[in-house]
Amino acid sequence: MQHNSLPARRKLYIGMMRVLMWLAVSIAGALVLFLVSYVLIKGIPNITWELLSTKPSYLDGTIGILPNILNTVYIILATLVVVLPLGVGAAIYLTEYAGNQKIVGMIEYAAETLSGIPSIIYGLVGMLFFCQFMNMQTSLLAGSLTLVIMNLPTIMRTTQESLKTVPQSYREGAFGLGAGKWRVIRTVVLPGCVDGIVTGCILAIGRILGESAALLFTAGFAHALNGLFDGLTSAGATLTVALYVYAKEQGEFEVAFAIAAILMVLTVLVNLGATLVGKYFKRKNSV
């Protein structure tokens, strides 16, 4: 009797777990679909050419986000210029050169700890160190250097994992042909893991786009329209900071939803770009 009832219980258990999994997937998908649809429906009708191409004017009440778009571009460029050489260089050293595995483990543990620290703490430290101690004042440069520290673990870990996927036989073959250590890394190892480096770079751009807490303390709230070099040394609000200012400080929820829709579209494009670039380089390497 017990032997015959066991398959029925097993089928019931499998059926219940399948229903629960489908329910979990449906709830998660519905929440994502609701959030995306709500933001786009509320935001897209408020996106106009005037909003995208002008700066705010308190004389006639004009609201424009062109300075915020440019500030976002400036801070992305400044962050990547610093974080890419640091992150990729650190990953190459830890994977290819470092011989003491205890030190490597300590550095990797420190990087993982950095990636788990709340961004508001980065903003506080960035304000105290870059803005006050380094006398940079509130500026996009101080904000970008703070974002460098935040995104360094992401670049380093993705590059490390990509370096580890390159077969050891490639290195041994290059060494057998008489190539030096750096030449092997530059001509054999790095081309074989460039997909991971590019993917990490794009993911870092996505995090920079969505960051606001750290920039509130370091980059400021200004909506001034500046060039690249003047903008980096001046205070400026990125799109996420501008969203907070318009929604919380000024009560302009139409503009806030428009910025939210722009950020959501940019985030989707960044993630899609990361996926396509990763597939492209994997297909290129396999050929």
C-alpha positions in Angstrom: 0.0 0.0 0.0 2.7 2.4 0.9 4.8 1.4 -2.1 1.8 2.1 -4.4 1.1 5.5 -2.9 4.6 6.8 -3.2 4.5 7.6 -6.9 1.2 9.5 -6.4 2.8 11.6 -3.7 5.8 12.2 -5.8 3.7 13.4 -8.7 1.7 15.7 -6.4 4.9 17.1 -5.0 6.3 17.7 -8.5 3.1 19.3 -9.6 2.9 21.6 -6.6 6.5 22.7 -7.1 5.9 23.4 -10.8 2.9 25.5 -9.9 4.9 27.4 -7.3 7.7 28.1 -9.8 5.3 29.3 -12.5 3.6 31.5 -9.9 6.9 33.0 -8.8 7.9 33.6 -12.4 4.5 35.2 -13.2 4.7 37.5 -10.2 8.2 38.6 -11.0 7.4 39.2 -14.6 4.2 41.1 -13.8 6.1 43.4 -11.4 8.8 44.2 -13.9 6.2 44.7 -16.7 4.1 46.9 -14.4 7.1 49.0 -13.4 8.4 49.5 -16.9 4.9 50.2 -18.3 4.0 52.6 -15.6 7.2 54.7 -15.9 7.0 54.7 -19.7 3.3 55.6 -19.9 3.8 58.5 -17.4 7.1 59.6 -18.8 7.1 59.4 -22.6 4.3 61.9 -23.2 6.3 64.5 -21.2 9.5 64.1 -23.3 9.7 67.0 -25.7 12.5 68.4 -27.9 12.5 71.6 -25.8 13.1 69.5 -22.6 16.0 67.6 -24.2 17.7 70.6 -25.9 17.5 73.5 -23.4 18.7 74.4 -20.0 16.6 75.5 -17.1 15.7 79.2 -17.0 14.3 80.7 -13.8 13.3 83.9 -15.7 10.7 82.4 -17.9 10.2 79.1 -16.0 11.7 76.9 -18.8 12.7 73.4 -17.7 15.4 71.6 -19.7 17.7 68.7 -19.0 20.4 69.3 -21.6 23.0 70.1 -18.9 22.0 67.0 -17.0 22.5 64.8 -20.1 25.9 66.4 -20.8 26.9 66.0 -17.1 26.0 62.3 -17.3 28.1 61.9 -20.5 31.0 63.7 -18.8 31.0 61.7 -15.7 30.8 58.4 -17.6 33.8 59.3 -19.7 35.8 60.5 -16.8 35.0 57.4 -14.7 35.9 55.0 -17.5 39.2 56.7 -18.4 40.4 56.0 -14.8 38.6 52.8 -13.8 39.4 50.8 -17.0 43.2 50.9 -16.7 43.1 50.4 -13.0 40.6 47.5 -13.1 42.1 45.7 -16.0 45.6 46.2 -14.8 44.8 44.9 -11.3 43.1 41.8 -12.8 46.0 41.1 -15.0 48.4 41.3 -12.1 46.3 39.1 -9.8 45.7 36.5 -12.5 49.0 36.4 -14.4 51.7 37.7 -12.2 50.9 37.4 -8.5 52.4 34.3 -6.9 51.2 34.6 -3.3 47.7 33.2 -3.3 47.0 34.5 0.2 47.6 38.1 -1.0 45.4 37.4 -4.0 42.7 36.0 -1.8 42.9 39.1 0.5 42.6 41.5 -2.4 39.7 39.6 -3.9 37.9 39.6 -0.6 38.5 43.3 -0.2 37.1 43.9 -3.7 34.0 41.9 -2.9 33.6 43.8 0.3 33.8 47.1 -1.6 31.1 46.0 -4.0 28.7 45.4 -1.1 29.1 48.7 0.6 26.0 51.0 0.3 26.6 53.8 -2.2 25.6 56.5 0.3 28.8 55.6 2.3 30.9 56.1 -0.9 29.3 59.5 -1.2 30.1 60.4 2.3 33.8 59.3 2.0 34.1 60.9 -1.4 32.8 64.2 0.0 35.3 64.1 2.9 38.3 63.0 0.9 37.9 64.3 -2.7 35.8 67.4 -2.1 37.4 68.6 1.2 40.8 66.9 1.8 41.8 67.0 -1.9 40.2 70.5 -2.2 38.3 69.5 -5.4 35.1 71.1 -4.0 31.8 69.8 -5.2 32.4 68.8 -8.8 31.9 66.2 -11.4 35.5 65.2 -11.1 35.1 64.4 -7.4 31.9 62.4 -8.3 33.7 60.5 -11.1 36.6 59.6 -8.8 34.1 58.3 -6.2 32.4 56.2 -8.9 35.8 54.9 -9.9 36.1 53.3 -6.4 32.6 52.0 -6.6 33.0 50.4 -10.1 36.6 49.1 -9.6 35.5 45.7 -8.1 33.1 45.2 -11.0 35.7 45.8 -13.7 38.4 43.8 -11.8 36.2 40.7 -11.1 34.8 40.5 -14.6 38.2 40.8 -16.2 39.6 38.2 -13.8 36.9 35.7 -14.7 37.5 36.3 -18.4 41.3 35.9 -18.0 40.7 32.5 -16.3 38.6 31.3 -19.3 41.6 31.5 -21.6 43.1 28.0 -21.9 46.5 27.5 -20.3 47.6 25.7 -23.5 47.5 29.1 -25.4 50.0 30.6 -22.9 52.2 27.5 -23.0 52.2 27.5 -26.8 53.2 31.2 -27.0 55.9 30.6 -24.4 57.2 27.7 -26.4 57.6 30.0 -29.4 59.8 32.3 -27.4 57.4 35.1 -26.5 57.9 36.9 -23.3 55.4 37.2 -20.5 53.9 40.6 -21.4 53.9 39.7 -25.1 51.9 36.6 -24.4 49.4 38.6 -22.3 49.1 41.4 -24.9 48.8 39.2 -28.0 47.2 36.0 -26.8 45.5 36.4 -23.4 43.8 39.8 -23.7 42.4 39.2 -27.2 40.9 36.0 -25.9 39.0 37.6 -23.1 38.1 41.0 -24.5 34.4 40.1 -24.4 34.5 40.0 -20.6 36.3 43.3 -20.4 33.8 45.0 -22.7 30.9 43.5 -20.8 32.3 44.7 -17.5 32.7 48.2 -19.0 29.2 48.3 -20.2 27.8 47.0 -16.9 29.9 49.8 -15.2 28.2 52.3 -17.5 24.8 51.0 -16.4 25.8 51.4 -12.7 27.0 55.0 -13.4 23.8 55.8 -15.1 21.7 54.6 -12.1 23.8 56.1 -9.4 22.5 59.1 -7.4 23.3 58.7 -3.7 27.0 59.1 -4.0 26.7 61.9 -6.5 24.4 63.9 -4.2 27.4 64.4 -1.9 30.2 64.9 -4.4 28.8 66.2 -7.8 26.1 68.6 -6.5 22.8 69.8 -7.9 23.8 72.5 -10.4 22.1 72.7 -13.8 24.7 74.9 -15.5 25.6 74.2 -19.2 29.4 73.7 -19.5 32.0 72.2 -21.8 33.8 69.0 -20.9 36.8 70.4 -19.0 34.8 73.3 -17.4 32.1 70.8 -16.5 34.4 68.4 -14.8 35.7 71.1 -12.4 32.3 72.5 -11.7 29.3 71.2 -9.8 26.7 69.5 -11.9 23.6 67.2 -11.6 23.4 64.0 -13.6 20.1 62.6 -14.9 19.5 60.6 -11.7 20.3 63.5 -9.4 18.1 65.8 -11.6 15.3 63.3 -11.2 15.6 63.6 -7.4 15.8 67.4 -7.5 12.7 67.8 -9.8 10.6 65.2 -7.9 11.6 65.9 -4.3 12.7 69.6 -4.2 10.6 71.2 -6.9 7.6 68.9 -7.2 7.9 68.7 -11.0 6.7 65.1 -11.3 6.1 65.3 -15.0 9.8 66.1 -15.6 10.8 63.5 -13.1 8.9 60.8 -15.0 10.3 62.0 -18.3 13.8 61.6 -16.9 12.9 58.2 -15.4 11.7 57.0 -18.8 14.9 58.2 -20.5 17.0 56.4 -17.8 15.0 53.2 -18.2 15.4 53.2 -22.0 19.2 53.9 -21.6 19.5 51.1 -19.0 17.7 48.6 -21.4 20.0 49.7 -24.2 23.1 49.3 -22.0 22.1 45.8 -20.9 21.2 44.8 -24.5 24.5 46.2 -25.7 26.4 44.1 -23.1 24.6 41.0 -24.2 25.2 41.6 -28.0 28.8 42.5 -27.5 29.4 39.4 -25.4 27.8 37.2 -28.0 29.8 38.9 -30.8 33.2 38.3 -29.2 32.3 34.8 -28.2 31.3 34.0 -31.8 34.4 35.7 -33.1 36.7 33.8 -30.7 35.1 30.5 -31.6 35.8 31.0 -35.2 
